Amino acid sequence: MASVESLVQAGDWRGLGRWLGFESRPVRISAGGLAGWNLGVLEGHSVTVMTSVGARLVVVAGGPSHRSRRVAMREVHRRNPLDVTLWMWVSEEVLEVTFGVERSDGGFDVRRMVLARDCPELEGLRQLEGLRISGLVSPDERERGRAVRRHFEETLDRETITRSFFSGFRQALNLLDQTLLQGPLDPEQRHAVCLNTLLRVLFLYFLQSRSALNNDRRFILRAWRGRDREGSFYRSVLRPLFFGALNTPLDQRDEHITRLGDVPFLNGGLFDPTPVEQNHPALDWPDETWCHVLENLMERYHFEVGDDDPSHNCSIDPEMLGKVFEGLMFGDARAKSGSFYTPVDVVRSMVRQGLESHLCQSLGWSPEKAGQLWVSTTVDLDTRDQLRQALTNFRVLDPAAGTGAFLLETLHHLKHLWTLVDGQVDHVRLRTLGA
């Protein structure tokens, strides 16, 4: 049988479904069938169903919006909460696998993983292989359904990927510390230089995931494999990228920097050289170190900066910046600087409570009515008008933003609320909110 990687690259979703354990003949769902299941949001897309004992696989081609996907998943779950349904959303660029989980408070979470189709990331392939159900053993169909549900929930648990990446990042940080050349001798200064450098590289992966580096989602890997072998990768690529391009306005860059391609100017402090780096202008690392960091760590994972709720996204997202920064600071530097990372669940709860409080105070709503917005996909006209009134000119201030966890979470919630008002995602409004 073909490998999972080759099935993904070839777009053989029938073969992939069978490999995962869905053995029935695929059935194409007609427009009438979609309407009968109240899945009009998927009209115009190819929808195919495969089944196994205790579970079904739905493959949707054509890239419907994330909101449409959530609506479809919730509708199927609403019709029969005991059914176990795994979803595959196929576009030309990526394969997304999702599974819906109903929370105890009635909310609906979507656990999600993403694979690039042209060059699937290794950790994503391992996770996809982990979804295989053909080997699960259960006494009857009902128990098998429960076993499959637990299996999908555990396999698509975001913490598994987070722990794996954090461990690999720690090892890479230690390697940079051990192999740093022409750098400071002071242990704390060495650690700071290495951590800042790795955080910059991590940020580069988020930038390239949005095609922000020369419109190339594989910019770093191509730069690494096509590097000038006469000089080190850090001195010839990374250092110019950090301190000659990303921290410098386009009209102020040296001519030799333009060879890096179309690289944006980021008006922030991450890509400014620190005093220690300024005092050690010759610091460097051997290419063997970057081979490990890039090939054995970064290229194994899928990085994503999206507008979706990232709570159960199994990609590496910007929240990781805060986790590794706080978790890997030198000695007691975290306590001295007051750098403390707030877990995403706490951030989400605090932001939601703050927004609900604002709606209740400004509109005279009950907490129950405000809380209902987070599980709604539509609202009536009166509610829409009141919500628009409460959100217009609404401002949020975080004087100790750090890596921006609270502001990003607020943006996700405001996106949902404004979508209830507008009836669809208004990308111009989103850019204004995030400005």
N, C-alpha and C positions, 0 to 999 in steps of 0.2 A: 504494500500500500504506500502511496505517496506520503511524504512528510507533511506535517502541518504547515510548515513554512511554504512549501511548494504549492499547497492547496490555496493558501491565502494569496500568494503572488499570482496564481493562475485564475483566481476568482471562481474556483470550483466549490461553490457553497453547498451543493448537493453532496459532494464527496466529503467536505468538512463536516457536514451534519451527520453523515453516516459514521465518520471516524469518531465523533463525539458520542455516538451511541443512539442516535435517532434513526431508526432502521426502516421506517415506513416509506412508501413511495411519496415523493414530494407532491403536494397539491397546490396548484395556483388558485388564489382566491380572486373571484371576479368582482367587478364593481358592485354588482348586486349583493354579493356575499359580504362585502365590506359595509354596505349600507345596512344590511340586516344585523350586523354586529355593532352598529352605531360607530363605525370607524371611517366616517367620511373624511377625516383629516388625512387619511392615507390614500385618498382617491388620486389616481394618476401615477401611483407608484406600483412597482411589481411586488406583490406580497405572496410568499410561498410558505407553506406549513409542512413540517415533518413532525412525527410523533414517536414516542417511546412509551413504555409502560410507566405511568406516573408523571409524564412531562411532555411538553411540546416545544418545538423550536419554530420561531417565526423569523423569516428572512425578508427584510424590506430593502429594496434597491431604489436608488434615486435620490437619497439624501433629504428627507423631510426635515423641517425645522425641529430643534430640540423641544420646543413647546408642543408641537404636534406629536412627537414621540411620547412625551410624558402623558399627554391626553389619551393617546391610544393605549398605552400600558395601563393607565388607571381604569380605563373603560373595560378592558379585558379582565382585569383583576376584580372590578366591581361586579361583573356578571357572575363570576364564580371565584370567590376568594381562596378556595381550596386548590384550584388549578395551579400548576407550576409551569410557568412560561419563560423561556429564555429567548431573548431578542437579539438578532443581528441586523445592524444598520450598515448598508454597503454603499460607499461612494467610490469615485474613481481613485481617491487618494488614500482613504483609510477604511478599516473595518472597526466598527464599534460594537461591543457586546454589552448588553444591559440586562439587569434583573431587578424587578420591583420588590420592595420590602415594605410591608405595612407596619407602621410604628404603633406602639401601645396607645398613643394619644390620638390615633386616627389619621395621622399624617402619612405620606407616601414618599419613601426614599427610593432613589434609583442608584443602584450600584453599577459602575460602568468602567470598562477598560477600552483602550484604543490601541490599534496596531497600524503602523504605516504599511500599506500594501506593497510598495516597491521594495522596501528593505525592512522587514518586520524586526522590531527590537527583541533581543533575546529574552529579557524578563517577561515581556508581553507574551511571547510564544510559550514560555513555561506556564504562565497563568492560563492561557488558552488550553494548553494540554491538560492542565489541572481540572478543567471543567468536564472532562470525559466522564460519562456516567455508565458506560458499559460494564464496568467492574463492580458497581455497587450491588450489595446483596441485601435483600429485605424479604420478609415472610409473605407479604401480599401487596396488592397494588396501592392500597391506602398508605401502608407503611413505607412503601418505596417512594411515593410522592413526598412524604415528609423527609425521607432520607435525601432525596434529590434536592429539595428546597434547602436543607441545612448545608448540603455540599456546595450549592451555588453561592449561598450567602458567605460561607467561609472562604471559598476560593476567590470571590470578588471583594474580600475584606481589604480595605485600603491600608490598614495597619501592617499587613504582611509586606507590601511593597515599601512602605515608609521605613520599617525596621531594616529591611534589606539595604535600601539606599543609604540610610544613616550609617550603618555599619561600614559599607564600602567607602563612604565619604570620610569617615574617621580614619580608615586605613590609608586613604589617599593623602590626608592631611599629615599623618605621621611620616609617610614617604617623602613628601615635600620638605618636611622639617629635616629629615635625615640626609637629603641629597642637595640641599640649598648650597649654592656656590657664591662666594664673594658677598655673603650676607652678614648680618650682625651676629655677634657671639652670644649676646644676652638671650637666655631661653625664652623670656616673655616676648621680646621683640621679634625673634625668629618665628615664634608661633603666630604672632599677629600678622606678619608678612605673608606667611603661608596660608592662613585662614582667609585673609583679604583676597589673595590671588585666587584661591579656589572658589570663593563666593562670586568673584567676577566671572570666572569661567562658567559657573552655574547660571549666572544671569545671562551670559551669552547664549546658552541653550534655550532659555525662555525667549530671547529676542529672535533667534533663528526659527523657533516654532511658529512665529508670526510672520516669517519671511522678511524680517526687518534687517537682515544682514545680506546685502546685495541680492535681495529677493531669492534667497537660496535656503531651503530648509535643511540642507546638509553642508552649510558653509564651513563649519569648524572641521568636520571630517575631511572635506576636500582640501582645506588649507593645510591640514596635518599631513595628509598623504601626498600632497603636491608641494611640500615645503622645500626650501633651498637647503640641501644637505650640507652646505659649507658652513652655515651658521646654525645656532640652536633655534628650536621652534619658539621658545619664549622670546628671544631677542629679535627674531625676524618677523614674527607674526603677532604673538600675544601682547608684548609690550607696546609695539606701535599701535595696535588696535585699542588697548586700554588708554594710553597716555598721548596718543597722537591723533586719534580719530574720535572715539566715543566721548571724550571730554573736551573736544575742540570744535568750535563752530566751523561749518564747511568752508567759509571764505577765509579762514585763518590757518588752514592745514597746509603742511609742507607738500610739495609735489609728489614726493615718493610715497606718501600715505595714500594717494589716490589709487594706487595699484591694488589696494584692499577691496576696491569696489564701492558700491553705494552703501555707506554705513552712516547711521543717523548720529546726530549730536544729542547727548543726554545731559541735560542741565541738572546734574546731581553730584553728590560727593563720592559715590562708589568708585568712579573711574579717575579720581584725582590721586596722584601719588601721595602717600603719607610721608611725614617727616623722616621716618626711618628709611623709606625707599629713596627719598631725595638724598639722604646721607650715604646711600650705598647704590650709586647709579650703575654699577657693574654686576649687580646680583643676577643670578641665572640658575637654571636647572638643566640637567642633561636630558636629551630627548627620550632616553629610556624611562624617565619618570613620567613624561607626558604620554608615552605609549600606554602605560598602565592607567593613568587617569582617564584618558579619552577612550581607548579601545576596551578596557576592562571594567570601566565604571560608567561613564556618561553615555556611551553608545549602546549600553544594554537596556536603557530605559526610554520611555516615551515622555516627552515634556510637553506641557500644554498650558497656555494662558488663554482661558475662554471666558465667556459671559455666563456660563452655566453655574449652577450651585455645585461647588467642588467637594461637598461633604463626603461623598463616597466615590470620588473619581480615583481610579487606580493609576492614573498618570502622576508624574511628578509635577506639582504646581508651585506657584510662588510662595505658598505657605512654608515650603521647605526651607526657604532662605532664613526665616525666623527660627525654625527648629534647629538648624545646624549652627547658626550664629550663636544662639544662646547655649545650646548643648555642648559646644566645643570651644567655648572661650577659655582662656588660660587661667588656671588656678581660681582665685577668688575675684577675678576681674569682673565677673558678672555682678556680684554683690556690690563692688565698688562703684560700678557705672550705673547700677540700677537697671540693667538689661534683663528683663524677664519676659519670656514668651508665654502668651495666654493661649491655652488649648482651644482649638477651633470650636468645640462644642460650647465652651463657656462664652467665646466671642459671639457665636450665633445666638445664644440665649439672651445675652445682654443687649445686643443690637435689636433683636426682635422685641424685647420688653420695652426698650426705649422708644421704638417706633409705635408700638401699641399705645404706650402712655401718651405720646404726642397726639395720636388720632383721638384718643378718648378725651383729652383735655381740650383740643381745638374744635372737635365736632360734637362733643357731648355723648359719644358712643359708650356702650357698655364694653367691658373687657371681652365678653363673649363674642360680640359682633366684630370687634377689631381682630380677635384671634382667628375668626373664621376666614379672614382674607388669605391666610397662608396656605389653606387647603382648597382654595377656590381657583377656578380657571376663568370664570366670568362673574360679573356682578350686574345688578339692575341699574337702571339709568340714574335713579336718585343717589344710590351709593357711589356711582361713578362720578357724578357731579361733586358730591361732598369730598370724595377722595382727591379729586383734582384741586379743589379749594385748599385742602390741608397740605398738599405736596408742592403747590406752586410757591416759589421763593423759599422753600424749606432749605435750611443750611445745617451742615454737620461740621463740628470742629473737634479735632483730636490733637491737642497740643503736644502729646508725646507719642507721635505716630509710629516710631520705630520702623518696622518693615511694612506697615500699613494694613495689618490684619483687620482692624476694626473698620477702617475706611473701605477696604475691598468688600468686606461682608455687608456693610451698609449699602454699597453700590449694587450688590446682588439683590438685596431686599427691595431697594428702590426700583430696580429694573422690573421685578415682579409686580410691584404696585402700579407702576406706570403702564405696564402691559395690560393690567386690568382696566385702566383708564382709557388707553388708546385702542385696545382690542388687538394690538399686535406690537412687536418689538420695533420701537422707533430708534434707529441707530444714531440719528442726529442728536436726539435727546440724550442717549447714553453717553455720547462723546461730551456733551455739555455737562452732564452730571459728574463725569470723571475728570473734568478740567480743573 
